[in-house]
Amino acid sequence: MGDYVAVSSTVIAAVAYDEATWALNVRFHSGMEYQYLSVPPDVYAGFLSAGSVGRYYDAAIKKAGYQYVRIS
């Protein structure tokens, strides 16, 4: 897993991405963390460059149907 990158969001605190496995970890300010599987690199890049990280997460990751596991 790559290093966590802090993002500017009222809900999401940081994200990390593993290019080898296409795993995306999303850490929330609440302390909860999820790992999304098989997320392509372009989706991760879009996440980092989104004008609204929360909206991008909702539309391009959460509602896109990627399989996920709760880490904490």
KAQUIDA-V587876 format. One record per backbone hydrogen bond with DSSP energy under -1.0 kcal/mol. CO is the residue of the C=O (numbers start at 1). NH is the residue of the N-H. Records with the same first field share a line. If there is no record, write none. Layout:
CO = NH  NH
//
This chain:
5 = 15
7 = 9
11 = 29
13 = 7
14 = 27
15 = 5
16 = 25
18 = 22
22 = 39
23 = 18
24 = 36
25 = 16
26 = 34
27 = 13  14
28 = 31
32 = 28
33 = 71  72
34 = 26
35 = 69
36 = 24
40 = 44
41 = 45
42 = 46
43 = 47
44 = 48
45 = 49
52 = 56
53 = 57
54 = 58
55 = 59
56 = 60
57 = 61  62
58 = 63
67 = 37
69 = 35
//
